Amino acid sequence: MTQPRRTPRTVLAALFVSTALALTSCAGDVSGATIDSETGRAEQLTMQFTGPPTSLDPTLGGTGGSTAFVSLAYDPLIYLDRDGKYVPNLAESWEFLDKDNTEFRMEIRDGVKYSTGEDLTPSSVEESLEYFMESAGSKSARVGPIEEVSSDETGVTVKYSSPFPDAPLTMTQEYRVGNVISPEGVSNPDELLKTSYGAGPYILSGTETIPDSEYVYDLNPDYWNPDAQLYDKVVIKVIGDPNAVVSAVTTGQVDIASGNSTTYDVAKDAGLEIDTVPFFNWSLFLADMDGVVNPALKEPKVRQAIAMSLDREAIANAVHPDLSVANGQIMNEGTPGWVEGLDYEYNVDKAKSLLAEAGYPDGFELTILTQNTIDSQTMRSQAIADAIEKIGIKVNLEVITTGIANFTSEALTKKYEAVIFPISGTTMGNVQREMLTSGNRNPFEYVNKEIQDLYEASLRTSDEAERLAIYEDMSRAHHDLAYVIPVFTAMNVKYAGPAVTNVGTTANNPTSIPNGPTKELSWQPKVD
């Protein structure tokens, strides 16, 4: 296996030590926030993100950390709090109208205005939902089989062509369909890229924003709950260099930023507040389950041998002992579908025996597609490949260096029998849906009947305990199938300076955004 040239460890160590010393020396110069006695707000919250938004149109915007670009200006119908619980937002209440989970009703909050001055009405919500379905393209698959949207004087009803119990989840801030756009915005979609047309606490400033560099959000004077507006202005700075990110937080240029394993120790030494939460589950996808490209992968014992070849603890510690956790399951601990004690045994000798029993005593060649956009220097992929080679399988690691979009396009050529990429989700149901619709995780469009039957059963039940039991059965079935081979969970990391607080996250909602429908659910100014 050919590996790219690495920066010498001594050079990296010297760089981090010098950076840490410089940052530590100026850490004490930054103070907490100042609250205006009349308004009760701080002047400005400044955030960081690694790159510009995918789009400022809510129907096309990104997820994860980039959610803030949309959520600041567009309140969702339902808010997902840090514990994964649903909280009323633009929808005051909701329910399924049938036992089959195909008709979902939301009562819309009265007295709300869009930032354009238009009234938020059930009919305008209906119009926004329909715009999403027409404009979102492939993203529309994430929000369920919506068949029809209708409204009356007080609410909106969404009908699905098949059972869809995750309807409340998809109306939250992470899925975009619930981030309601005003009629004026829907009628002028090109303008959505320049300013905002939502009912959120802030309004994107077209005059102050510098595309690809700095995105400025001014206070919405007509917001329905002014008590939840804790800043006069919110700014998102685009900073991609990890060391520059730490420097910006430490010197007070940025209040909160995303971190990673390369700067964690520096940020810790600089005294920054660090929030970590389980997020990405790095996995090997043995995508060619029918053996079209590589006949060996059709054999269950081969897949099980590969799963047993991985010393997950060693790989996680090599990536970062504080920010990586060995995990042999698709789900993270504490989320619906995680099963206590379900794991793959690490046993190289047994793995070799399984290969021999499958007819491959001398191993075979395995080509794995990966990328270095979010797997910096392909450190994770190389650790996985190294482990597999110990059981006699020769790994050819094909690295895409031109971004995730090109990585996905290359995966869809079906030239590669295996792929390394992370997966994340807060329930087994939405993870399964992602795997069925996401090309880079399932390029051969493989569907296992047992797992699919379980998934469909989870959609039909209205009993939460029964659905949880089904999710756990799905985890066991995935474990036995060994199509997805989880390796370790990487922590999502945020660095916070002394002027902001209340930024916690959990595995049930690892994506933290600055604004919520109440003060208690929002990031808050921290006073010395």
Solvent accessible surface area in square Angstrom, and as a share of the most:
residue,aa,sasa,rsa
1,M,60,0.27
2,T,127,0.74
3,Q,81,0.36
4,P,69,0.43
5,R,233,0.85
6,R,103,0.38
7,T,55,0.32
8,P,80,0.50
9,R,210,0.77
10,T,107,0.62
11,V,83,0.48
12,L,57,0.29
13,A,53,0.41
14,A,62,0.48
15,L,82,0.41
16,F,55,0.23
17,V,89,0.51
18,S,61,0.39
19,T,23,0.13
20,A,13,0.10
21,L,124,0.62
22,A,60,0.47
23,L,9,0.04
24,T,68,0.40
25,S,91,0.59
26,C,32,0.19
27,A,31,0.24
28,G,75,0.72
29,D,120,0.62
30,V,33,0.19
31,S,72,0.46
32,G,13,0.12
33,A,17,0.13
34,T,116,0.67
35,I,64,0.32
36,D,67,0.35
37,S,116,0.75
38,E,164,0.73
39,T,65,0.38
40,G,40,0.39
41,R,44,0.16
42,A,4,0.03
43,E,137,0.61
44,Q,74,0.33
45,L,2,0.01
46,T,9,0.05
47,M,12,0.05
48,Q,10,0.04
49,F,46,0.19
50,T,76,0.44
51,G,17,0.16
52,P,65,0.41
53,P,22,0.14
54,T,103,0.60
55,S,16,0.11
56,L,23,0.12
57,D,7,0.03
58,P,1,0.00
59,T,2,0.01
60,L,70,0.35
61,G,0,0.00
62,G,11,0.11
63,T,54,0.31
64,G,13,0.13
65,G,42,0.41
66,S,10,0.06
67,T,1,0.00
68,A,3,0.02
69,F,6,0.02
70,V,1,0.00
71,S,0,0.00
72,L,0,0.00
73,A,2,0.02
74,Y,5,0.02
75,D,2,0.01
76,P,3,0.02
77,L,0,0.00
78,I,0,0.00
79,Y,13,0.05
80,L,9,0.05
81,D,16,0.08
82,R,65,0.24
83,D,73,0.38
84,G,26,0.25
85,K,132,0.56
86,Y,87,0.33
87,V,30,0.17
88,P,57,0.36
89,N,1,0.01
90,L,0,0.00
91,A,0,0.00
92,E,82,0.37
93,S,54,0.35
94,W,62,0.22
95,E,100,0.45
96,F,53,0.22
97,L,91,0.45
98,D,42,0.22
99,K,162,0.69
100,D,70,0.36
101,N,5,0.03
102,T,28,0.16
103,E,54,0.24
104,F,1,0.00
105,R,34,0.12
106,M,0,0.00
107,E,58,0.26
108,I,14,0.07
109,R,47,0.17
110,D,134,0.69
111,G,69,0.66
112,V,3,0.02
113,K,85,0.36
114,Y,0,0.00
115,S,24,0.16
116,T,48,0.28
117,G,37,0.36
118,E,49,0.22
119,D,83,0.43
120,L,9,0.05
121,T,52,0.30
122,P,18,0.11
123,S,68,0.44
124,S,5,0.03
125,V,0,0.00
126,E,39,0.18
127,E,64,0.29
128,S,3,0.02
129,L,0,0.00
130,E,69,0.31
131,Y,21,0.08
132,F,3,0.01
133,M,58,0.26
134,E,143,0.64
135,S,39,0.25
136,A,4,0.03
137,G,52,0.50
138,S,103,0.66
139,K,59,0.25
140,S,22,0.14
141,A,46,0.36
142,R,49,0.18
143,V,0,0.00
144,G,9,0.09
145,P,50,0.32
146,I,28,0.14
147,E,121,0.54
148,E,88,0.40
149,V,12,0.07
150,S,44,0.28
151,S,37,0.24
152,D,78,0.40
153,E,164,0.74
154,T,79,0.46
155,G,0,0.00
156,V,0,0.00
157,T,14,0.08
158,V,0,0.00
159,K,72,0.31
160,Y,7,0.03
161,S,73,0.47
162,S,46,0.30
163,P,29,0.18
164,F,3,0.01
165,P,16,0.10
166,D,13,0.07
167,A,0,0.00
168,P,13,0.08
169,L,9,0.04
170,T,0,0.00
171,M,1,0.00
172,T,0,0.00
173,Q,7,0.03
174,E,36,0.16
175,Y,18,0.07
176,R,5,0.02
177,V,2,0.01
178,G,0,0.00
179,N,2,0.01
180,V,0,0.00
181,I,2,0.01
182,S,0,0.00
183,P,36,0.23
184,E,77,0.35
185,G,0,0.00
186,V,24,0.14
187,S,79,0.51
188,N,65,0.33
189,P,59,0.37
190,D,106,0.55
191,E,60,0.27
192,L,1,0.00
193,L,96,0.48
194,K,119,0.50
195,T,39,0.23
196,S,8,0.05
197,Y,18,0.07
198,G,0,0.00
199,A,1,0.01
200,G,0,0.00
201,P,2,0.01
202,Y,8,0.03
203,I,42,0.21
204,L,7,0.04
205,S,11,0.07
206,G,51,0.49
207,T,135,0.78
208,E,72,0.32
209,T,19,0.11
210,I,100,0.51
211,P,97,0.61
212,D,96,0.50
213,S,52,0.34
214,E,42,0.19
215,Y,9,0.04
216,V,6,0.04
217,Y,1,0.00
218,D,45,0.23
219,L,43,0.21
220,N,1,0.00
221,P,111,0.70
222,D,67,0.35
223,Y,12,0.05
224,W,57,0.20
225,N,32,0.16
226,P,81,0.51
227,D,109,0.57
228,A,5,0.04
229,Q,7,0.03
230,L,12,0.06
231,Y,11,0.04
232,D,52,0.27
233,K,51,0.21
234,V,1,0.01
235,V,6,0.03
236,I,2,0.01
237,K,56,0.24
238,V,33,0.19
239,I,34,0.17
240,G,46,0.45
241,D,79,0.41
242,P,49,0.31
243,N,39,0.20
244,A,41,0.32
245,V,6,0.03
246,V,0,0.00
247,S,38,0.25
248,A,5,0.04
249,V,1,0.00
250,T,3,0.02
251,T,56,0.33
252,G,37,0.35
253,Q,110,0.49
254,V,1,0.01
255,D,22,0.12
256,I,3,0.02
257,A,2,0.02
258,S,33,0.22
259,G,17,0.16
260,N,57,0.29
261,S,21,0.14
262,T,60,0.35
263,T,2,0.01
264,Y,23,0.09
265,D,79,0.41
266,V,4,0.02
267,A,0,0.00
268,K,116,0.49
269,D,90,0.46
270,A,5,0.04
271,G,65,0.63
272,L,21,0.10
273,E,87,0.39
274,I,45,0.23
275,D,35,0.18
276,T,56,0.33
277,V,4,0.02
278,P,39,0.25
279,F,34,0.14
280,F,61,0.25
281,N,1,0.00
282,W,5,0.02
283,S,0,0.00
284,L,0,0.00
285,F,0,0.00
286,L,0,0.00
287,A,0,0.00
288,D,0,0.00
289,M,12,0.05
290,D,91,0.47
291,G,11,0.11
292,V,115,0.66
293,V,61,0.35
294,N,14,0.07
295,P,91,0.57
296,A,1,0.01
297,L,0,0.00
298,K,124,0.52
299,E,68,0.31
300,P,67,0.42
301,K,85,0.36
302,V,0,0.00
303,R,12,0.04
304,Q,59,0.26
305,A,0,0.00
306,I,0,0.00
307,A,0,0.00
308,M,16,0.07
309,S,1,0.01
310,L,1,0.00
311,D,42,0.22
312,R,14,0.05
313,E,111,0.50
314,A,51,0.39
315,I,10,0.05
316,A,2,0.02
317,N,81,0.42
318,A,72,0.56
319,V,12,0.07
320,H,17,0.08
321,P,90,0.56
322,D,77,0.40
323,L,6,0.03
324,S,8,0.05
325,V,73,0.42
326,A,28,0.22
327,N,18,0.09
328,G,6,0.05
329,Q,8,0.04
330,I,12,0.06
331,M,2,0.01
332,N,11,0.06
333,E,120,0.54
334,G,56,0.54
335,T,6,0.03
336,P,44,0.27
337,G,1,0.01
338,W,57,0.20
339,V,17,0.09
340,E,140,0.63
341,G,71,0.69
342,L,32,0.16
343,D,78,0.41
344,Y,22,0.09
345,E,90,0.40
346,Y,102,0.39
347,N,47,0.24
348,V,35,0.20
349,D,108,0.56
350,K,97,0.41
351,A,0,0.00
352,K,94,0.40
353,S,57,0.37
354,L,23,0.11
355,L,3,0.01
356,A,49,0.38
357,E,110,0.49
358,A,20,0.15
359,G,53,0.51
360,Y,53,0.20
361,P,99,0.62
362,D,132,0.68
363,G,14,0.14
364,F,31,0.13
365,E,102,0.46
366,L,0,0.00
367,T,30,0.18
368,I,0,0.00
369,L,0,0.00
370,T,0,0.00
371,Q,0,0.00
372,N,55,0.28
373,T,72,0.42
374,I,66,0.34
375,D,0,0.00
376,S,57,0.37
377,Q,83,0.37
378,T,2,0.01
379,M,56,0.25
380,R,29,0.11
381,S,0,0.00
382,Q,3,0.01
383,A,24,0.18
384,I,0,0.00
385,A,0,0.00
386,D,57,0.30
387,A,9,0.07
388,I,0,0.00
389,E,54,0.24
390,K,131,0.56
391,I,5,0.03
392,G,42,0.41
393,I,2,0.01
394,K,100,0.42
395,V,0,0.00
396,N,41,0.21
397,L,26,0.13
398,E,77,0.35
399,V,51,0.29
400,I,30,0.15
401,T,90,0.52
402,T,95,0.55
403,G,21,0.20
404,I,54,0.27
405,A,81,0.62
406,N,75,0.38
407,F,0,0.00
408,T,33,0.19
409,S,66,0.43
410,E,40,0.18
411,A,1,0.01
412,L,90,0.45
413,T,67,0.39
414,K,91,0.39
415,K,119,0.50
416,Y,26,0.10
417,E,8,0.04
418,A,0,0.00
419,V,1,0.00
420,I,0,0.00
421,F,15,0.06
422,P,1,0.00
423,I,1,0.00
424,S,34,0.22
425,G,24,0.23
426,T,24,0.14
427,T,24,0.14
428,M,0,0.00
429,G,1,0.01
430,N,5,0.03
431,V,2,0.01
432,Q,11,0.05
433,R,19,0.07
434,E,37,0.17
435,M,6,0.03
436,L,55,0.27
437,T,69,0.40
438,S,23,0.15
439,G,23,0.22
440,N,11,0.06
441,R,30,0.11
442,N,9,0.05
443,P,2,0.01
444,F,37,0.16
445,E,134,0.60
446,Y,47,0.18
447,V,80,0.46
448,N,35,0.18
449,K,153,0.65
450,E,108,0.48
451,I,3,0.02
452,Q,40,0.18
453,D,65,0.34
454,L,39,0.19
455,Y,14,0.05
456,E,68,0.31
457,A,26,0.20
458,S,1,0.01
459,L,23,0.11
460,R,134,0.49
461,T,14,0.08
462,S,74,0.47
463,D,72,0.38
464,E,124,0.56
465,A,75,0.58
466,E,90,0.40
467,R,16,0.06
468,L,77,0.38
469,A,51,0.40
470,I,19,0.10
471,Y,10,0.04
472,E,45,0.20
473,D,61,0.32
474,M,0,0.00
475,S,5,0.03
476,R,100,0.36
477,A,8,0.06
478,H,9,0.04
479,H,39,0.17
480,D,96,0.50
481,L,27,0.13
482,A,0,0.00
483,Y,10,0.04
484,V,1,0.01
485,I,0,0.00
486,P,3,0.02
487,V,0,0.00
488,F,0,0.00
489,T,5,0.03
490,A,16,0.13
491,M,42,0.19
492,N,44,0.23
493,V,5,0.03
494,K,28,0.12
495,Y,0,0.00
496,A,6,0.05
497,G,6,0.06
498,P,50,0.32
499,A,16,0.13
500,V,0,0.00
501,T,43,0.25
502,N,41,0.21
503,V,10,0.06
504,G,27,0.25
505,T,20,0.12
506,T,42,0.24
507,A,17,0.13
508,N,46,0.24
509,N,14,0.07
510,P,14,0.09
511,T,15,0.09
512,S,18,0.11
513,I,9,0.05
514,P,8,0.05
515,N,9,0.04
516,G,4,0.04
517,P,2,0.01
518,T,48,0.28
519,K,100,0.42
520,E,121,0.54
521,L,36,0.18
522,S,2,0.01
523,W,4,0.02
524,Q,40,0.18
525,P,22,0.14
526,K,86,0.37
527,V,89,0.51
528,D,136,0.70
